[in-house]
Amino acid sequence: MLRGLQRVKIRSAHNHSLRCFNRSKSSWTTAIETAAKLVTPSMILKDPISLVSHEMSQLASNIGTLIGSGHPTLNRISAYYFESQGKKIRPLLVLLLSRALSEIPIEERNRIKIDDLDIPEQPVYEGTKSLGAILKEQHSQGQISPLRILHGINPNIILDPLTKPHETLPEFDSKRGILPKQRRLAEIVEMIHTASLLHDDVIDNSDSRRNRPSGNIAFNNKMAVLAGDFLLGRASVSISRLRNPEVIELLSTSIANLVEGEFMQLKNTVFQPDEDLIDEDKLIPKPTGAIDTTVHEYSVSVPSGQGITHAQQVDAAFEYYIHKTYLKTAALLSKSCRSAAILSGANENVIDNCYQFGRNVGLCFQMVDDILDYTQTSESLGKPGNADLKLGLATAPILFAWRENPELGELIKRKFKHEGDVEIAMKEVYKHDGLTKTKQMAEDYCHRALENLRSVLPESDSRSALEFLTNAIVTRSK
């Protein structure tokens, strides 16, 4: 009887949250559609419903030229997630930011390197080759290594599909200030993100993604992991062909960041300080000492020893959560935004603010995701709802509740494994306004992101679209 009343209370609080967070249900979709108009040819705008899907299908089509393999099944699973209509927020932000950066006068871009291997795009700077001449060369010798070496077989075609340039985009992009390398950057970012989704769905035992069976269900775990690896390999090839060492370093590091973030999530050392244990009972092999396995200085410090207060524990957990969220979600976005600025030739201050913009937007985006996991159904999200607690994850809403109720620490430590733990945790989140406090934190990162934009980018329709999109992140419903 008591448990039944508890469920009623949770359901009532849950429904109240649904009503609150659904009031602005259309703002996220409207923001994406409005922003997409700035990177979509006018002929597409005749059908507003297909506005975003057509632009993103164009992106997917371009990605299709980069991920082809010699095996039909690998081709099918590599393209599987690109066939679905996802948010595609990462490439959209990169494209809009690229256009906004083009509004900065050339004379203020003091990092431009006049090198046809570095920036062979529109606008054509003095001393560089014309775009037409460069594209012609790419058709004949776009690859760096011979095709017979890249593919391990004598090809029957002269043109390498991995280096095929956009056939219709350069003229369209040049009118909007989007450089071909920035367009390719947007595609690379989506490839890396999609590879991480394939891996995440295997790790989390997910059964759906974008309202379809997840890759691990539609195919199997082994194929999903291998397809994710393949996408990362193809993305690495495309990264190298940007031929900008700084951008190559940034994007390659973002891939490593994704893995680091996943390990932080799997092995939360704030609650599991014993480095020799995975979960509660599995011992891992001791290091032999042949290789240094100590962590680098850019990591979260974990408080230990006697006298650690509850407040210090919660603060450490929040620091861990923020850094994990950065690595898993914001690192790719922040480093791609920084890369877009570098490719534009912008000065250091602009580049730094573009990085911070991506970081703040990424953190805001994930915090809203953490809210939606509590408030939305699986059907509306297009992926399993209430997944975080079921997976034993302590995100911001439950951490805010833990700050008020120290007894929740035991549930968090055992990853909500006991019967009734998830229900108790949800009740405490609603009781202590965990969702509202998380939304306030997301709004703070949103405001920081807006300040990053306004401090370095001239006023333009692209900057306005970025601001609109950034604000809409906080009120989105999926």
NORGI-V106414 format. One record per helix or strand. SS is the DSSP state (alpha for helix, beta for strand). FROM is the first residue (numbers start at 1). LEN is the number of residues. If there is no record, write none. Layout:
[[SS/FROM/LEN] [SS/FROM/LEN]]
This chain:
[[alpha/2/20] [alpha/27/13] [alpha/42/5] [alpha/48/17] [alpha/72/12] [alpha/89/13] [alpha/106/3] [alpha/131/11] [alpha/147/5] [alpha/161/3] [alpha/169/8] [alpha/180/24] [beta/208/2] [beta/212/2] [alpha/215/4] [alpha/221/20] [alpha/245/22] [beta/277/2] [beta/282/2] [alpha/310/35] [alpha/348/28] [alpha/378/4] [alpha/387/4] [alpha/396/9] [alpha/408/6] [alpha/421/11] [alpha/434/23] [alpha/461/15]]
